[in-house]
């Protein structure tokens, strides 16, 4: 989703530049980055106006919103069918940033489809890596890798190392 969001923002920037100073896209960056259901009510009038303008950014946003439905599929076969339709739409959109994002997602196709097979993500690993990075920064480095490994196991191992009291 991060790649597709960046692509939408790039399309918006390019179109804003092409339309010139004072275009309808001025000040709308965050309107396009919201998910449809999370868009605050104050932005709805602006979004309706932008949709009516038949902008490239509107098409890019629609493509972004559509790929979000991929994660709701329970079956790998249905997800694959949806993926193929979406990928065709994105690659034939005539929006270069969207095409690049679709190519990036296609490069990770195996991992994406693997999610539907096993229903696991790498979020816990990313969280642990973040905690390890914070640990590294808090002590300003270690003398050797073994001490760093020991500290990681001590801090993140979930062990109860307090003395037993009676």
Secondary structure as UniProt FT lines:
FT   HELIX           2..19
FT   TURN            21..22
FT   TURN            24..27
FT   HELIX           29..33
FT   HELIX           36..38
FT   HELIX           41..43
FT   HELIX           44..52
FT   TURN            53..54
FT   HELIX           56..67
FT   HELIX           68..72
FT   HELIX           76..91
FT   HELIX           96..107
FT   HELIX           109..118
FT   HELIX           123..139
FT   HELIX           145..156
//
